[in-house]
Amino acid sequence: MEDIDGVPSWPQFYVLSEEGYQGLKDIQATLAVMAAITYTEDDDKNGKSFVTIRRKEMFNVFEEISAQIGEALEGLKRENEIATRSTMRH
């Protein structure tokens, strides 16, 4: 059954594969490293409130995070399509 917009009206459940889960954990780790690089509590105590990161490096990091998120989402999409086809057959 679908709503007027063609969107399924039942709840959607997404299964995250182990590979997708690891990809999201990698993203989490990358963001934690970026946070640690950009600021620590010692910076305020020592008067060091500036950090210089080259724009190219920032671009590379954000591009990598975007690619990792895209891979994880594509995995979710594939897993959901397989699960949906499987449940529709039963």
DSSP file with accessible surface (Angstrom, degrees, kcal/mol):
  #  RESIDUE AA STRUCTURE BP1 BP2  ACC     N-H-->O    O-->H-N    N-H-->O    O-->H-N    TCO  KAPPA ALPHA  PHI   PSI    X-CA   Y-CA   Z-CA
    1    1 A M              0   0  179      0, 0.0     8,-1.6     0, 0.0     9,-0.4   0.000 360.0 360.0 360.0 134.8    0.0    0.0    0.0
    2    2 A E  B     -A    8   0A 124      6,-0.2     2,-0.0     7,-0.1     5,-0.0  -0.910 360.0-120.7-123.7 151.3    1.3    3.4   -0.9
    3    3 A D    >   -     0   0   88      4,-3.0     3,-2.2    -2,-0.3     6,-0.0  -0.221  47.1 -88.7 -73.2 177.2    0.4    7.0    0.0
    4    4 A I  T 3  S+     0   0  174      1,-0.3    -1,-0.1     2,-0.1    -2,-0.0   0.872 128.4  57.1 -57.4 -37.5   -0.6    9.5   -2.7
    5    5 A D  T 3  S-     0   0  144      2,-0.1    -1,-0.3     1,-0.1    -2,-0.0   0.437 120.1-107.9 -76.6   0.6    3.0   10.5   -3.2
    6    6 A G  S <  S+     0   0   36     -3,-2.2    -2,-0.1     1,-0.3    -1,-0.1   0.598  77.7 135.0  83.8   8.6    4.0    6.9   -4.0
    7    7 A V        -     0   0   82      1,-0.1    -4,-3.0     2,-0.0    -1,-0.3  -0.767  66.3-102.6 -92.5 134.0    5.8    6.6   -0.7
    8    8 A P  B     -A    2   0A  40      0, 0.0    -6,-0.2     0, 0.0     4,-0.1  -0.285  23.6-151.1 -55.1 137.5    5.1    3.3    1.2
    9    9 A S  S    S+     0   0   54     -8,-1.6    -7,-0.1     2,-0.1     3,-0.1   0.570  71.6  83.6 -89.2  -9.5    2.7    4.0    4.1
   10   10 A W  S    S-     0   0  108     -9,-0.4     2,-0.0     1,-0.1     0, 0.0  -0.551  96.9 -83.8 -88.9 160.9    4.2    1.2    6.2
   11   11 A P        -     0   0   88      0, 0.0     2,-0.5     0, 0.0    -1,-0.1  -0.335  41.1-135.7 -63.2 140.6    7.2    1.7    8.4
   12   12 A Q        -     0   0   65     -4,-0.1     2,-0.4    -3,-0.1    68,-0.0  -0.864  17.2-164.8 -97.9 131.5   10.6    1.3    6.6
   13   13 A F        -     0   0  156     -2,-0.5     2,-0.5    67,-0.1     0, 0.0  -0.965   4.0-156.4-117.7 132.7   13.2   -0.8    8.4
   14   14 A Y        -     0   0  136     -2,-0.4     2,-0.5    69,-0.0    63,-0.1  -0.929   4.1-150.3-113.9 130.5   16.8   -0.6    7.2
   15   15 A V        -     0   0   80     -2,-0.5     2,-0.6    61,-0.3    64,-0.2  -0.845  10.9-149.6 -98.2 127.3   19.3   -3.4    7.9
   16   16 A L        -     0   0   60     -2,-0.5    60,-0.1    63,-0.1    57,-0.0  -0.867  13.4-138.2-100.4 121.2   22.9   -2.2    8.2
   17   17 A S     >  -     0   0   35     -2,-0.6     4,-2.8    55,-0.2     5,-0.2  -0.236  26.1-107.2 -69.7 165.4   25.4   -4.8    7.1
   18   18 A E  H  > S+     0   0  174      1,-0.2     4,-2.7     2,-0.2     5,-0.2   0.911 123.5  52.0 -60.8 -38.4   28.6   -5.3    9.1
   19   19 A E  H  > S+     0   0  156      2,-0.2     4,-2.2     1,-0.2    -1,-0.2   0.918 110.8  47.0 -63.9 -43.3   30.5   -3.5    6.3
   20   20 A G  H  > S+     0   0    7      2,-0.2     4,-2.3     1,-0.2    -2,-0.2   0.903 111.4  51.5 -64.3 -41.6   28.1   -0.6    6.5
   21   21 A Y  H  X S+     0   0  125     -4,-2.8     4,-2.4     2,-0.2    -2,-0.2   0.934 110.1  48.8 -60.8 -45.1   28.4   -0.5   10.3
   22   22 A Q  H  X S+     0   0   99     -4,-2.7     4,-2.4     1,-0.2    -1,-0.2   0.893 108.6  54.6 -64.0 -37.1   32.2   -0.5   10.0
   23   23 A G  H  X S+     0   0   18     -4,-2.2     4,-2.0     1,-0.2    -1,-0.2   0.927 109.1  46.9 -60.9 -43.1   32.0    2.3    7.5
   24   24 A L  H  X S+     0   0   69     -4,-2.3     4,-2.5     1,-0.2    -2,-0.2   0.884 110.2  53.1 -67.2 -35.8   29.9    4.4    9.9
   25   25 A K  H  X S+     0   0   78     -4,-2.4     4,-2.5     2,-0.2    -2,-0.2   0.901 107.8  51.9 -64.9 -37.0   32.4    3.7   12.7
   26   26 A D  H  X S+     0   0   68     -4,-2.4     4,-2.5     2,-0.2    -2,-0.2   0.902 109.2  49.6 -64.0 -40.8   35.2    4.9   10.4
   27   27 A I  H  X S+     0   0   11     -4,-2.0     4,-2.6     2,-0.2     5,-0.2   0.932 110.1  51.0 -62.2 -45.4   33.3    8.1    9.8
   28   28 A Q  H  X S+     0   0  112     -4,-2.5     4,-2.3     1,-0.2    -2,-0.2   0.928 110.9  48.3 -58.0 -44.9   32.8    8.5   13.5
   29   29 A A  H  X S+     0   0   54     -4,-2.5     4,-2.4     2,-0.2    -1,-0.2   0.917 110.6  51.1 -64.0 -41.9   36.5    8.0   14.2
   30   30 A T  H  X S+     0   0   43     -4,-2.5     4,-2.6     1,-0.2    -1,-0.2   0.924 111.1  47.8 -61.8 -43.8   37.5   10.5   11.5
   31   31 A L  H  X S+     0   0   84     -4,-2.6     4,-2.5     1,-0.2    -1,-0.2   0.887 110.1  52.6 -65.9 -36.5   35.1   13.2   12.9
   32   32 A A  H  X S+     0   0   58     -4,-2.3     4,-2.4    -5,-0.2    -1,-0.2   0.911 110.2  48.3 -65.1 -40.5   36.5   12.5   16.4
   33   33 A V  H  X S+     0   0   85     -4,-2.4     4,-2.5     2,-0.2    -2,-0.2   0.930 110.9  50.6 -64.6 -44.0   40.1   13.0   15.1
   34   34 A M  H  X S+     0   0   29     -4,-2.6     4,-2.1     1,-0.2    -2,-0.2   0.913 110.6  49.5 -61.2 -40.2   39.0   16.2   13.3
   35   35 A A  H  X S+     0   0   57     -4,-2.5     4,-1.6     1,-0.2    -1,-0.2   0.928 111.3  48.9 -63.8 -43.0   37.4   17.5   16.5
   36   36 A A  H  < S+     0   0   61     -4,-2.4    -2,-0.2     1,-0.2    -1,-0.2   0.873 111.7  50.0 -65.6 -35.2   40.5   16.7   18.5
   37   37 A I  H  < S+     0   0   92     -4,-2.5    -1,-0.2     1,-0.2    -2,-0.2   0.893 112.0  47.2 -68.8 -39.4   42.7   18.5   15.9
   38   38 A T  H  < S+     0   0   63     -4,-2.1     2,-0.3     1,-0.2    -2,-0.2   0.759 122.5   6.9 -80.2 -23.2   40.6   21.6   15.9
   39   39 A Y     <  +     0   0  111     -4,-1.6     2,-0.3    -5,-0.2    -1,-0.2  -0.958  50.6 171.3-162.7 138.5   40.2   22.2   19.6
   40   40 A T    >>  -     0   0   57     -2,-0.3     3,-1.2    -3,-0.1     4,-0.7  -0.957  44.3-114.1-137.2 160.0   41.3   21.0   23.0
   41   41 A E  H 3> S+     0   0  141     -2,-0.3     4,-1.4     1,-0.3     3,-0.5   0.828 114.8  64.8 -63.3 -28.1   40.7   22.6   26.5
   42   42 A D  H 3> S+     0   0   93      1,-0.2     4,-2.4     2,-0.2     6,-0.3   0.789  89.1  68.5 -65.0 -26.6   44.4   23.2   26.7
   43   43 A D  H <>>S+     0   0   39     -3,-1.2     5,-2.1     1,-0.2     4,-0.5   0.924 101.8  44.4 -59.4 -44.6   44.2   25.6   23.8
   44   44 A D  H ><5S+     0   0   97     -4,-0.7     3,-0.7    -3,-0.5    -1,-0.2   0.907 113.4  50.8 -66.7 -40.1   42.1   28.1   25.9
   45   45 A K  H 3<5S+     0   0  153     -4,-1.4    -2,-0.2     1,-0.2    -1,-0.2   0.868 116.4  40.6 -65.8 -36.1   44.5   27.7   28.9
   46   46 A N  H 3<5S-     0   0  105     -4,-2.4    -1,-0.2     2,-0.1    -2,-0.2   0.401 112.7-114.8 -93.8   1.3   47.6   28.3   26.8
   47   47 A G  T <<5S+     0   0   62     -3,-0.7     2,-1.1    -4,-0.5    -3,-0.2   0.665  73.8 134.0  75.5  13.2   46.0   31.1   24.8
   48   48 A K      < +     0   0  132     -5,-2.1    -1,-0.2    -6,-0.3    -2,-0.1  -0.765  11.5 147.4 -97.2  91.2   46.3   29.0   21.6
   49   49 A S        +     0   0   77     -2,-1.1     2,-0.4    -3,-0.1    -1,-0.2   0.348  48.8  77.1-107.9   6.6   42.9   29.5   20.0
   50   50 A F        +     0   0  189     -3,-0.1     2,-0.3    -7,-0.1   -11,-0.0  -0.932  48.1 177.5-120.9 143.9   43.9   29.3   16.3
   51   51 A V        -     0   0   79     -2,-0.4     2,-0.6     2,-0.1   -13,-0.0  -0.990  19.5-142.4-138.0 142.6   44.8   26.4   14.1
   52   52 A T        +     0   0  136     -2,-0.3     2,-0.4     2,-0.0    -2,-0.0  -0.947  21.2 174.0-110.9 121.4   45.6   26.5   10.5
   53   53 A I        -     0   0   51     -2,-0.6    -2,-0.1   -15,-0.0     5,-0.0  -0.997  35.6-115.5-125.3 126.7   44.4   23.7    8.3
   54   54 A R     >  -     0   0  183     -2,-0.4     4,-2.1     1,-0.1     3,-0.3  -0.307  18.5-128.5 -62.1 141.1   44.9   23.9    4.5
   55   55 A R  H  > S+     0   0  223      1,-0.2     4,-2.9     2,-0.2     5,-0.2   0.867 109.3  57.6 -59.2 -36.3   41.7   24.2    2.6
   56   56 A K  H  > S+     0   0  120      1,-0.2     4,-2.5     2,-0.2    -1,-0.2   0.910 106.7  48.8 -62.6 -40.5   42.8   21.3    0.3
   57   57 A E  H  > S+     0   0   99     -3,-0.3     4,-2.4     2,-0.2    -1,-0.2   0.909 111.5  48.9 -65.8 -41.7   43.2   19.1    3.4
   58   58 A M  H  X S+     0   0   51     -4,-2.1     4,-2.8     2,-0.2     5,-0.3   0.926 110.8  51.4 -62.3 -42.8   39.7   20.1    4.7
   59   59 A F  H  X S+     0   0  104     -4,-2.9     4,-2.8     1,-0.2     5,-0.2   0.937 109.9  49.3 -57.8 -47.4   38.3   19.3    1.2
   60   60 A N  H  X S+     0   0   57     -4,-2.5     4,-2.3     2,-0.2    -1,-0.2   0.909 112.2  47.9 -61.0 -42.7   40.0   15.9    1.2
   61   61 A V  H  X S+     0   0   33     -4,-2.4     4,-2.6     2,-0.2     5,-0.2   0.951 114.9  44.1 -64.5 -48.9   38.6   15.0    4.7
   62   62 A F  H  X S+     0   0  117     -4,-2.8     4,-2.6     1,-0.2    -2,-0.2   0.885 112.9  52.3 -66.0 -36.4   35.0   16.2    3.8
   63   63 A E  H  X S+     0   0  107     -4,-2.8     4,-2.4    -5,-0.3    -1,-0.2   0.921 111.2  47.4 -64.0 -42.3   35.1   14.4    0.5
   64   64 A E  H  X S+     0   0  100     -4,-2.3     4,-2.6    -5,-0.2    -2,-0.2   0.923 112.3  49.0 -65.4 -43.5   36.2   11.2    2.2
   65   65 A I  H  X S+     0   0   14     -4,-2.6     4,-2.7     1,-0.2     5,-0.2   0.935 111.5  50.3 -61.7 -44.1   33.5   11.5    4.8
   66   66 A S  H  X S+     0   0   80     -4,-2.6     4,-2.6     1,-0.2    -2,-0.2   0.921 111.0  48.5 -60.3 -44.0   30.9   12.1    2.1
   67   67 A A  H  X S+     0   0   44     -4,-2.4     4,-2.5     2,-0.2    -1,-0.2   0.917 111.6  49.7 -63.6 -42.1   32.1    9.1    0.1
   68   68 A Q  H  X S+     0   0   25     -4,-2.6     4,-2.3     2,-0.2    -2,-0.2   0.916 112.0  47.4 -64.4 -42.6   32.0    6.9    3.3
   69   69 A I  H  X S+     0   0   68     -4,-2.7     4,-2.9     2,-0.2     5,-0.2   0.927 111.3  52.2 -63.9 -42.5   28.5    8.0    4.1
   70   70 A G  H  X S+     0   0   36     -4,-2.6     4,-2.6    -5,-0.2    -2,-0.2   0.911 109.5  49.0 -59.4 -42.6   27.4    7.5    0.5
   71   71 A E  H  X S+     0   0  135     -4,-2.5     4,-2.3     2,-0.2    -1,-0.2   0.916 112.1  48.1 -63.9 -43.6   28.8    3.9    0.6
   72   72 A A  H  X S+     0   0    4     -4,-2.3     4,-2.3     2,-0.2    -2,-0.2   0.928 113.5  47.4 -64.0 -42.1   27.0    3.2    3.9
   73   73 A L  H  X S+     0   0  104     -4,-2.9     4,-2.6     2,-0.2    -2,-0.2   0.896 110.5  51.7 -67.1 -38.8   23.7    4.6    2.5
   74   74 A E  H  X S+     0   0   85     -4,-2.6     4,-2.6    -5,-0.2    -1,-0.2   0.908 109.4  51.0 -64.1 -39.6   24.0    2.7   -0.7
   75   75 A G  H  X S+     0   0    6     -4,-2.3     4,-2.8     2,-0.2    -2,-0.2   0.915 109.9  49.5 -61.9 -42.7   24.5   -0.5    1.4
   76   76 A L  H  X S+     0   0   34     -4,-2.3     4,-2.7     2,-0.2   -61,-0.3   0.918 110.5  50.7 -60.7 -42.9   21.4    0.3    3.4
   77   77 A K  H  X S+     0   0  108     -4,-2.6     4,-2.5     2,-0.2    -2,-0.2   0.939 112.3  45.9 -61.4 -47.5   19.5    0.8    0.2
   78   78 A R  H  X S+     0   0  116     -4,-2.6     4,-2.4     1,-0.2    -2,-0.2   0.930 113.9  48.4 -61.8 -46.1   20.6   -2.5   -1.3
   79   79 A E  H  X S+     0   0   67     -4,-2.8     4,-2.6     1,-0.2    -1,-0.2   0.904 112.8  48.6 -62.1 -40.6   19.9   -4.4    1.9
   80   80 A N  H  X S+     0   0   21     -4,-2.7     4,-3.0    -5,-0.2    -1,-0.2   0.905 110.3  51.0 -67.3 -39.8   16.5   -2.8    2.2
   81   81 A E  H  X S+     0   0   76     -4,-2.5     4,-2.5    -5,-0.2     5,-0.2   0.923 112.7  46.5 -63.6 -41.0   15.7   -3.6   -1.4
   82   82 A I  H  X S+     0   0   92     -4,-2.4     4,-2.4     2,-0.2    -2,-0.2   0.940 114.8  46.5 -65.8 -45.0   16.7   -7.2   -0.8
   83   83 A A  H  X S+     0   0   36     -4,-2.6     4,-2.5     2,-0.2     5,-0.2   0.906 112.7  50.4 -64.3 -39.5   14.7   -7.4    2.4
   84   84 A T  H  X S+     0   0   36     -4,-3.0     4,-2.0     2,-0.2    -2,-0.2   0.940 112.1  46.4 -66.0 -44.7   11.6   -5.8    0.7
   85   85 A R  H  X S+     0   0  120     -4,-2.5     4,-1.2    -5,-0.2    -1,-0.2   0.903 112.6  51.8 -63.0 -39.9   11.7   -8.2   -2.2
   86   86 A S  H  X S+     0   0   50     -4,-2.4     4,-0.7    -5,-0.2     3,-0.3   0.923 112.2  43.9 -63.9 -44.6   12.1  -11.1    0.2
   87   87 A T  H  < S+     0   0   95     -4,-2.5     3,-0.4     1,-0.2    -1,-0.2   0.816 108.9  57.9 -73.4 -27.3    9.1  -10.1    2.4
   88   88 A M  H  < S+     0   0  142     -4,-2.0    -1,-0.2     1,-0.2    -2,-0.2   0.798 102.0  56.2 -72.3 -25.4    7.0   -9.4   -0.7
   89   89 A R  H  <        0   0  194     -4,-1.2    -1,-0.2    -3,-0.3    -2,-0.2   0.752 360.0 360.0 -76.0 -24.9    7.5  -13.0   -1.9
   90   90 A H     <        0   0  183     -4,-0.7    -3,-0.0    -3,-0.4    -4,-0.0  -0.214 360.0 360.0 -83.3 360.0    6.2  -14.5    1.4
